[in-house]
Amino acid sequence: MSELEQELKGLIVDVLELEDVTVEQIQSEAPLFGEGLGLDSIDALELASAISKRYGVVLQSDDDATRAAFSSVRALAAHIQAARA
């Protein structure tokens, strides 16, 4: 697992105040929404804001690439790395 994936998992737990989920329980390939981690659209907005502040990457809600990036922690890490390159 990449260091960025680990950081993102911690960010998800902290920003979304997931009291019953630990970083270790989040699988990098698991879906963030629906049957995976169970996030909703409000969670996505909060997470996008936190990612923008921490990594300087703007995630726009009406962008197909952003929707794809939010499919899993691994996809989100890849999107951030590509945007920062």
PLY file of the C-alpha trace (Angstrom):
ply
format ascii 1.0
element vertex 85
property float x
property float y
property float z
element edge 84
property int vertex1
property int vertex2
end_header
0.00 0.00 0.00
1.33 3.42 -0.91
2.01 6.10 1.64
-0.56 8.33 -0.07
-3.24 5.64 0.24
-2.48 5.34 3.95
-2.69 9.13 4.35
-6.01 9.21 2.49
-7.46 6.51 4.72
-6.48 8.55 7.77
-7.97 11.66 6.19
-11.24 9.85 5.51
-11.49 8.63 9.10
-10.56 12.02 10.59
-12.50 14.38 8.32
-15.65 12.30 8.24
-15.35 11.44 11.94
-15.85 7.72 11.33
-15.89 6.51 14.93
-16.52 2.85 14.13
-13.98 2.56 11.27
-10.20 2.37 11.56
-7.60 3.07 8.91
-6.72 -0.63 8.89
-10.32 -1.61 8.09
-10.46 0.47 4.89
-9.42 -1.58 1.88
-7.68 0.35 -0.89
-9.79 -1.24 -3.65
-13.13 -1.19 -1.79
-15.81 1.18 -3.09
-16.10 4.40 -1.10
-19.84 4.65 -1.75
-22.72 2.20 -1.53
-21.83 -1.28 -0.32
-18.21 -0.36 0.33
-17.43 2.26 2.95
-20.95 3.65 2.63
-20.12 7.31 2.07
-22.73 9.71 0.69
-22.66 12.92 -1.36
-22.14 15.13 1.70
-19.16 12.99 2.70
-17.77 13.41 -0.83
-18.00 17.20 -0.56
-16.25 17.23 2.82
-13.56 14.86 1.59
-13.01 16.84 -1.62
-12.57 20.01 0.43
-10.05 18.34 2.74
-8.11 16.91 -0.22
-8.01 20.33 -1.85
-6.62 21.90 1.32
-4.06 19.19 2.03
-2.86 18.29 -1.46
-3.77 21.35 -3.53
-5.86 19.23 -5.91
-9.25 20.59 -6.92
-11.93 17.93 -7.37
-14.94 19.20 -9.31
-18.27 17.46 -8.79
-19.34 17.70 -12.43
-16.18 16.03 -13.77
-16.13 12.40 -14.92
-12.52 12.02 -13.79
-13.48 13.10 -10.28
-16.34 10.61 -10.16
-13.94 7.87 -11.25
-11.38 8.99 -8.65
-13.90 8.61 -5.86
-14.47 4.95 -6.72
-11.82 3.76 -4.20
-8.91 4.95 -2.09
-6.47 3.57 -4.68
-8.22 5.45 -7.52
-8.25 8.63 -5.43
-4.52 8.29 -4.70
-3.78 7.78 -8.40
-5.86 10.85 -9.31
-4.03 13.01 -6.76
-0.62 11.78 -7.92
-1.50 12.47 -11.57
-2.80 15.95 -10.77
0.32 16.82 -8.78
2.72 15.53 -11.47
0 1
1 2
2 3
3 4
4 5
5 6
6 7
7 8
8 9
9 10
10 11
11 12
12 13
13 14
14 15
15 16
16 17
17 18
18 19
19 20
20 21
21 22
22 23
23 24
24 25
25 26
26 27
27 28
28 29
29 30
30 31
31 32
32 33
33 34
34 35
35 36
36 37
37 38
38 39
39 40
40 41
41 42
42 43
43 44
44 45
45 46
46 47
47 48
48 49
49 50
50 51
51 52
52 53
53 54
54 55
55 56
56 57
57 58
58 59
59 60
60 61
61 62
62 63
63 64
64 65
65 66
66 67
67 68
68 69
69 70
70 71
71 72
72 73
73 74
74 75
75 76
76 77
77 78
78 79
79 80
80 81
81 82
82 83
83 84
